Amino acid sequence: MINPETVDDITRKLAELVPQDIKDLRQEFHQNAKAVLTAGLRKMDLVTREEFDVQKAVLAKTRQKLKALEAQLKAIESQLAE
């Protein structure tokens, strides 16, 4: 999820790089940069660090279960082979 405050902060800092004597252009740049940056970030389908960490934990747990099931399967196969 995109944090609007972060996007606004980034575009505000970029707009500050535009010379002060062309103030109208500075405001227009800020608005356009904000729209472009927001659209670009949405296309990337980014997730928050928190969402990433949750999915990482789910994946780790799933891997543990898979390893346990593989071990059980090997044990059953060896019993059937005997």
C-alpha positions in Angstrom: 0.0 0.0 0.0 1.3 3.4 -0.9 1.6 6.0 1.9 0.3 9.3 0.5 2.3 11.3 3.0 5.5 9.7 1.8 4.7 10.4 -1.8 3.8 14.0 -0.9 7.1 14.4 1.0 9.2 13.1 -1.9 7.5 15.3 -4.5 7.7 18.3 -2.2 11.5 17.8 -1.9 11.7 17.4 -5.7 9.7 20.6 -6.2 12.1 22.5 -3.8 14.8 21.8 -6.4 13.0 24.0 -8.9 14.2 27.6 -8.7 12.1 29.9 -6.5 11.7 32.6 -9.2 9.5 30.3 -11.2 7.1 29.6 -8.3 4.1 28.7 -10.6 6.1 26.1 -12.3 7.2 24.8 -9.0 3.7 24.1 -7.8 2.7 22.5 -11.2 5.8 20.3 -11.0 4.9 19.2 -7.5 1.4 18.2 -8.6 2.5 16.4 -11.8 5.4 14.6 -10.0 3.0 13.4 -7.3 0.6 12.0 -9.9 3.4 10.3 -11.9 5.1 8.9 -8.8 1.8 7.6 -7.3 0.9 5.9 -10.6 4.3 4.4 -11.0 4.3 3.0 -7.5 0.8 1.5 -8.0 1.9 -0.3 -11.2 4.8 -1.9 -9.2 2.2 -3.5 -6.9 4.4 -2.9 -3.8 3.6 -4.2 -0.3 4.5 -2.7 3.0 7.3 -4.2 5.1 4.8 -5.5 7.6 2.9 -7.4 4.8 6.1 -8.8 3.5 7.2 -10.0 7.0 3.9 -11.7 7.5 4.1 -13.5 4.2 7.7 -14.4 4.9 6.6 -16.0 8.2 3.8 -17.9 6.5 6.2 -19.2 3.9 8.7 -20.4 6.6 5.9 -22.2 8.4 4.8 -23.8 5.2 8.3 -25.0 4.4 8.6 -26.6 7.9 5.3 -28.4 7.3 6.5 -29.6 3.9 9.7 -31.0 5.3 7.8 -32.8 8.1 5.4 -34.3 5.5 8.3 -35.4 3.3 9.9 -37.1 6.2 6.7 -38.9 7.1 6.3 -39.9 3.5 9.8 -41.4 3.4 9.1 -43.3 6.6 5.8 -44.7 5.2 7.5 -45.7 1.9 10.3 -47.4 3.8 7.8 -49.3 5.9 5.9 -50.4 2.8 9.1 -51.5 1.1 9.9 -53.9 4.0 
